[in-house]
Amino acid sequence: QVQLVESGGGLVQPGGSLRLSCVVAGSFSSGYAMGWYRQVPGKQRELVASITSGGGTNYPDSVKGRFTISRDNAKNTVYLQINSLKPEDTAVYYCNRVSPFNRAAWGQGTQVTVSL
């Protein structure tokens, strides 16, 4: 069973930065677009950044210019750099494949809390 292990979250003040990491077991991410998602209680999980196997990236307008996704295929790791954090970025952040047809079970995620 593929494991996705997210880390790097924490409590930060508005305007701060965090770098999230997602270690993917084996070759799960190889050749596939990967994404970072976030979820707040009572709301659906939303895709906030994606990266293709070739390195192409995409972001929704709500995070464009503040979020940067990257991947290190040699380390089977996907990163999310978050700058200029806002209180509305508070959520649990997860990584997984972008395609809904061959995702792994969701990991535990990493909590990001933006507050004074």
C-alpha positions as CSV (number, residue, x, y, z in Angstrom):
1,Q,0.0,0.0,0.0
2,V,1.4,3.4,-1.0
3,Q,2.1,5.8,1.8
4,L,2.0,9.5,1.5
5,V,3.7,11.3,4.4
6,E,3.2,15.0,4.6
7,S,5.2,17.3,6.9
8,G,6.3,20.9,7.5
9,G,3.1,22.4,8.7
10,G,2.8,24.6,11.8
11,L,1.5,27.7,13.4
12,V,2.7,30.9,11.6
13,Q,1.7,34.5,11.7
14,P,0.0,36.2,8.7
15,G,2.6,37.1,6.2
16,G,4.9,34.2,7.2
17,S,6.1,31.3,5.1
18,L,6.2,27.5,5.3
19,R,7.6,24.7,3.2
20,L,5.6,21.6,3.1
21,S,7.1,18.2,2.1
22,C,5.4,15.1,0.9
23,V,7.4,11.9,0.8
24,V,5.9,9.3,-1.5
25,A,6.8,5.7,-1.1
26,G,8.4,4.0,-4.1
27,S,7.6,5.1,-7.6
28,F,4.0,6.3,-6.9
29,S,4.7,9.8,-8.2
30,S,6.9,8.8,-11.1
31,G,5.4,9.8,-14.4
32,Y,2.2,11.2,-12.8
33,A,1.0,14.7,-12.1
34,M,1.0,15.3,-8.3
35,G,-0.9,17.8,-6.4
36,W,-1.2,19.5,-3.0
37,Y,-4.7,19.8,-1.6
38,R,-6.1,21.4,1.5
39,Q,-9.2,20.8,3.5
40,V,-11.0,22.7,6.3
41,P,-13.7,21.1,8.5
42,G,-17.0,21.0,6.7
43,K,-15.6,21.8,3.3
44,Q,-14.5,19.7,0.4
45,R,-10.8,19.1,-0.2
46,E,-9.5,21.5,-2.8
47,L,-6.6,21.3,-5.1
48,V,-4.2,24.2,-4.5
49,A,-1.2,23.3,-6.7
50,S,-0.3,20.7,-9.2
51,I,2.8,19.7,-11.1
52,T,3.1,17.4,-14.1
53,S,5.8,14.8,-14.5
54,G,7.6,17.3,-16.7
55,G,7.5,20.1,-14.2
56,G,4.6,22.1,-15.5
57,T,2.7,23.8,-12.7
58,N,-0.8,25.1,-12.2
59,Y,-2.5,27.0,-9.4
60,P,-5.9,28.4,-8.7
61,D,-6.2,32.2,-8.6
62,S,-6.6,32.1,-4.8
63,V,-3.0,31.1,-4.3
64,K,-1.3,32.1,-7.5
65,G,1.9,34.1,-6.7
66,R,2.1,32.8,-3.2
67,F,2.3,29.0,-3.6
68,T,5.0,27.2,-5.4
69,I,5.0,23.5,-6.0
70,S,8.1,21.5,-6.9
71,R,9.2,17.9,-7.1
72,D,12.4,16.0,-6.6
73,N,11.9,12.7,-8.4
74,A,15.1,11.3,-7.1
75,K,13.9,11.7,-3.6
76,N,10.3,10.8,-4.4
77,T,9.3,14.1,-2.7
78,V,6.9,16.9,-3.6
79,Y,7.2,20.3,-2.0
80,L,4.9,23.2,-1.5
81,Q,6.4,26.6,-0.7
82,I,3.8,28.9,0.8
83,N,4.6,32.6,1.2
84,S,2.6,35.6,2.4
85,L,0.3,33.3,4.4
86,K,-3.2,34.4,5.1
87,P,-5.6,33.3,7.8
88,E,-7.8,31.7,5.1
89,D,-4.9,29.4,4.2
90,T,-5.5,27.6,7.5
91,A,-6.3,24.0,6.7
92,V,-4.9,20.5,6.7
93,Y,-2.7,20.0,3.6
94,Y,-2.4,16.8,1.7
95,C,-0.6,15.5,-1.4
96,N,-1.7,12.9,-3.9
97,R,-1.9,12.2,-7.6
98,V,-4.0,14.7,-9.5
99,S,-6.0,12.0,-11.3
100,P,-8.9,10.8,-9.2
101,F,-8.8,7.4,-10.8
102,N,-5.5,6.1,-9.4
103,R,-4.9,8.0,-6.2
104,A,-3.5,6.4,-3.1
105,A,-5.3,6.5,0.2
106,W,-5.0,10.0,1.7
107,G,-2.2,10.4,4.3
108,Q,-2.7,12.2,7.6
109,G,-1.8,15.5,6.1
110,T,0.0,18.4,7.8
111,Q,-1.8,21.2,9.7
112,V,-1.2,24.7,8.7
113,T,-2.5,27.4,11.0
114,V,-2.2,31.1,10.3
115,S,-2.9,33.3,13.2
116,L,-1.5,36.1,15.3
